[in-house]
């Protein structure tokens, strides 16, 4: 706590004076973040630090395993954050960010390690699909490091699928008002991989076309009954 308190002191004495006008504007005009990032609670993965974003630029939700439970009537912090970000704040991009050396994914690989953490074990049931994919769609006998990496990457894709079940997200996608992103942060190298929905794989952001960052799902207005929707859109 001594280090934390010293950090607060440094912020108040050194950092805040130079940014006071920014914070005053954020209070006066309110927050207007353009993106929601759902990341792992791991202390080594800080979305604002990775993206070098300033105050008010990102709406961040963090939890063990960067998990998005499928939508249900049961309220929860992740579901509420998604709904608020899309409906109230009008974010245009949602990012699910996984990472290397993820403890949650290690727990999936060794369920016995979660014997004393029943809440964590229950939470990780939302990642069981990723575990099943790696067990059945990947070669048997994977090296533990490769198994962990594959699991962490597949988990991002599984959570993107869960994200699409949320009504506010489903509506935003149908209107062409949202983009979905799947990212993977390599702690040891600082590299960020982005999931390309068209190619079905992750690519390094540095290797991507700067004019078109790979996205899991690009804005694309879609309705199942265009014969009904088109006349209304023309009005």
Order of alpha helices (4+ residues) and beta strands (2+ residues): alpha-alpha-beta-alpha-beta-alpha-beta-alpha-alpha-alpha-alpha-alpha-beta-beta-beta-alpha
